[in-house]
Amino acid sequence: RFTPLADERQIKLVLDLPPVALARADRDRVSQILANYVSNAIRYAPGGSSVSMSARVHGAKVLATVADEGAGLALDQLEMVFERFYRVDPSRTRALGGSGIGLAIVRALADAMDGRTWAESDGPGRGSRFLLDLPAA
């Protein structure tokens, strides 16, 4: 699904998925969350870099992570990116950067499935990781 956009930007997609990682969740909503994460990662990653997706069973949880090598986030932006209409780069237009509600929807979907979603980054210029934690089945 994302290969054409990634190829256009010369971004390598890397998957590290276990053979079985079942979560107690709505498959379509999980797909929607991960699609938002991956499309954002491809949009904000520099050409020639990589975007990776991994999943792990961790105790009673399944943790999915999408990581990019993009601009990264400052500490104060890690929660703000999940607020409606927030944009890390306010100079981006809707045509280039989306509507600013995707991650707010992601958070609401995760909450509705008794999950949790958050962002991590080692700081500006050091990429970002977007995570989804759901109850294991």
ChimeraX attribute file (.defattr): number of C-alpha atoms within 10 A of each C-alpha:
attribute: neighborCount
match mode: 1-to-1
recipient: residues
	/A:1	7
	/A:2	11
	/A:3	13
	/A:4	10
	/A:5	13
	/A:6	23
	/A:7	14
	/A:8	10
	/A:9	16
	/A:10	16
	/A:11	22
	/A:12	16
	/A:13	17
	/A:14	13
	/A:15	12
	/A:16	12
	/A:17	12
	/A:18	11
	/A:19	8
	/A:20	9
	/A:21	16
	/A:22	15
	/A:23	20
	/A:24	14
	/A:25	17
	/A:26	13
	/A:27	10
	/A:28	9
	/A:29	15
	/A:30	19
	/A:31	11
	/A:32	16
	/A:33	22
	/A:34	20
	/A:35	16
	/A:36	16
	/A:37	24
	/A:38	23
	/A:39	16
	/A:40	18
	/A:41	25
	/A:42	28
	/A:43	19
	/A:44	17
	/A:45	23
	/A:46	18
	/A:47	17
	/A:48	13
	/A:49	16
	/A:50	19
	/A:51	24
	/A:52	18
	/A:53	20
	/A:54	15
	/A:55	20
	/A:56	18
	/A:57	18
	/A:58	12
	/A:59	9
	/A:60	12
	/A:61	19
	/A:62	20
	/A:63	22
	/A:64	21
	/A:65	21
	/A:66	24
	/A:67	24
	/A:68	28
	/A:69	21
	/A:70	22
	/A:71	17
	/A:72	22
	/A:73	22
	/A:74	16
	/A:75	14
	/A:76	8
	/A:77	18
	/A:78	19
	/A:79	13
	/A:80	16
	/A:81	20
	/A:82	22
	/A:83	16
	/A:84	14
	/A:85	16
	/A:86	17
	/A:87	19
	/A:88	17
	/A:89	8
	/A:90	11
	/A:91	9
	/A:92	11
	/A:93	11
	/A:94	10
	/A:95	7
	/A:96	9
	/A:97	16
	/A:98	14
	/A:99	13
	/A:100	18
	/A:101	15
	/A:102	20
	/A:103	23
	/A:104	16
	/A:105	17
	/A:106	24
	/A:107	18
	/A:108	15
	/A:109	19
	/A:110	20
	/A:111	13
	/A:112	13
	/A:113	17
	/A:114	12
	/A:115	20
	/A:116	18
	/A:117	22
	/A:118	17
	/A:119	20
	/A:120	18
	/A:121	20
	/A:122	13
	/A:123	15
	/A:124	13
	/A:125	13
	/A:126	14
	/A:127	21
	/A:128	26
	/A:129	23
	/A:130	22
	/A:131	21
	/A:132	23
	/A:133	23
	/A:134	23
	/A:135	19
	/A:136	16
	/A:137	11
